């Protein structure tokens, strides 16, 4: 999984970028095998920080989620939460629920066996 964090119209310090990358890794660690790349764009618009996340899933178009807030950490957290929910919904729809267990449960079972 390839993760990139970019800033537009402003420079953010490494602490904020590291926070964003760590939060993305924590939120999407369950989907690691299905996601090819994640791109986060941070930008400043009239005292509001806007965080936009683009998630590229294998054989599926890109999901884009944005969140605006005065606090940059809340904007990042909100956008990551929304993107994780959308990704989980898509993967659950794609899963054949009648024959197999959900993909997220299979990964947890495989991790517990190892």
Secondary structure, DSSP 8 states (H G I E B T S, - for coil): -EEEEEEESS---HHHHHHHHHHHHHHHGGGTTTEEEEEEEEEEETTEEEEEEEEEETTS--EEEEEEESSHHHHHHHHHHHHHHHHHHHHHHHS-TTTS--HHHHHHHHHHH-
